[in-house]
Amino acid sequence: MKRLPMRKIRDVLRLSAEGLSTRKIGVSLTIGRTTVQAYLDRAAAVDLSWPLPPDMSDTDLERLIYPRTARDIANRAAEPDWGHIHRELRRKGVTLMLLWEEYRSGHPDGYGYSRFCELYTRWEGKLSPVMRQRHPAGERLFVDYAGHTIDVIAPQTGEVRTAQVFVAVLGASNYTFVEATWTQSLPDWIASHVRALGFFGGVTAQIVSDNLKAGVTKACFYDPAINRTYADMAAHYDTAVVPARPYKPKDKAKAEGGVLLAERWILARLRNRQFFSLAEVNAAIRPLLDRLNDKISRHLGASRRQLFAQLDKPALKPLPVAPYVYAEWKKCRAGLDYHVAIDKHYYSVPYQLLKKELWARITDRTIEVFHVGQRVASHVRTSSNGKHSTLRDHMPAHHQFRDDWTPERIIARAARVGPNVAIFAEVVMRDRKHPEQGYRTCLGVIRLGDKFGHDRLDAACSRALEINARSYSSLLSILKNGLESRPRTRAAEEPAITHPNIRGADYFH
């Protein structure tokens, strides 16, 4: 017999008491007359008549109209543990058919498969919206910021600064991590992820985030663009960032639910407290977070911590050996001087990459430059002083030449040829407006030693110094004509000529 709602059973009894026939009652309530008669017989069997006692609830009426049989009692005793069924469904590869087969193996007279599925669906429908989603263990971590903030008072000035609240929730167990940070900027966003994964002791296959600007540079329904630093962090932990679709809060319902719980269980309890540092805020959050994770779910019969140990923890991928070191990525191009500008300092790259699109990875200590995924330069990070950090290998050959030579190095090389060669090189660079203007002259003079010999060149330099010759061509002429070995003394009998325009031999001494 089809079970009628208690409301209709009450109407059957009422209309019968008013003297209507079973046919008219059936027409009035759109049920068969035999059904009407069957319920009247059930009521008569338990001495029920209209009006019913005013304190009789629908549950009491149902218990009288449908008395439990021995089979019902047996089936009730074999009622599945729906909380256990719900948890098991979150494991990879577990289905309702498999769980029903396991149930029937222990209770051969239990529910059939269709009834089993119907009862589970009914039980699941009583769960909160946050718990309705099914997420495989270790599959997803949901992250977001709470809408509420916490005020922090500066002890020295009394200035009030607001702290943001970061929330991370595991999909299968709802195990939750909460912490306060100063901002929602990229460094704080990344640092919170690192601490959250450390808190969980493992890594999920995916991280589902909101379209926060720190994490998603371009929010798009079909092809969102992930921040390069965020993607770099995900690669370090061997996970994938999956942004929620814009304006689709159900994509991150776990995060929304976690934020709501954090606001109710943590932030609401801290609303009347005063804090004077960020560390003080996080110290106050920890015991409340433990309380939230240890709270027993009325429907599941287990706490978040217990579910985490049972479901998510065994399925998480291990953490890398070292935590992620924050690094900001910046798109850049090398100028004609083959340097890229980062934070008011200039770092060299190979000169072949002029005008090429490059990516700079910036940490607290290093600057790394990449081209087409390959690292092409690495520098120690320097303060913003407007200067240049240049590696010799990045320079073209003619620039290396200029970089290799200094006045000291040139004089030292000249001294290895001869003392007069060293003096000549020093005089040449001293007499030029800039020492660099004399580099080529000095190097050319030094190379003359390979052709004419070191002794002749040293003597020629001595001769050139005597006659005030300062050029490469003068030295070459002296050597070609063998003048370095000729004496310069004037004949004694030759009379001296006196004239204002004649300087004389002593002029050079």
Number of C-alpha atoms within 10 A of each C-alpha: 7 5 11 12 10 16 9 13 21 17 15 23 20 17 18 19 13 10 10 14 15 20 15 17 22 18 12 13 16 9 16 15 16 13 16 22 18 13 18 19 14 15 19 12 11 11 9 17 15 15 10 13 9 6 7 9 12 14 10 12 17 15 11 16 21 12 12 11 9 9 11 11 11 13 15 13 11 17 15 20 12 17 17 13 18 20 20 19 19 22 19 13 9 13 13 16 13 11 19 19 14 11 20 16 11 10 16 11 12 21 19 13 16 11 11 19 15 12 16 18 12 11 14 18 12 11 13 11 13 17 21 14 15 14 21 21 27 26 22 25 28 27 29 23 23 21 11 15 19 22 19 21 17 13 11 7 7 10 11 14 14 16 20 19 25 25 25 28 27 27 29 27 27 25 24 28 25 25 24 24 21 15 14 20 13 19 15 18 20 22 16 23 21 17 16 23 19 13 12 20 13 19 26 26 18 18 23 22 22 26 22 17 14 18 24 21 14 14 19 14 12 8 10 17 15 20 18 19 21 24 17 18 23 20 13 15 23 16 18 17 20 18 26 22 19 14 10 11 13 14 17 23 19 29 29 22 17 27 25 17 18 26 19 12 16 20 20 12 14 17 12 8 11 13 19 17 15 18 13 13 21 16 12 17 20 15 12 18 20 14 14 20 21 15 15 15 12 10 15 18 14 18 20 22 22 17 20 24 14 16 20 29 21 13 20 18 18 15 17 12 7 8 15 18 13 20 23 18 19 14 13 17 18 22 16 11 12 21 23 25 17 17 13 13 17 21 24 25 30 18 17 12 18 17 13 13 13 23 21 23 21 20 15 12 10 14 20 20 25 17 14 10 9 10 14 16 18 17 17 13 18 20 10 11 10 12 13 15 15 16 15 15 13 19 19 13 11 9 11 14 11 12 11 11 13 13 17 10 11 19 21 14 17 25 18 12 19 20 16 21 28 22 17 26 26 19 15 19 21 14 12 11 9 10 14 14 14 21 18 12 17 26 17 14 21 26 15 17 18 11 11 13 12 18 14 20 27 24 20 25 28 20 21 20 18 15 14 12 16 20 16 16 13 15 21 17 13 19 20 11 10 12 17 21 13 9 8 12 7 10 8 7 6 7 8 10 7 9 8 6 6 9 10 12 12 7 10 10 7
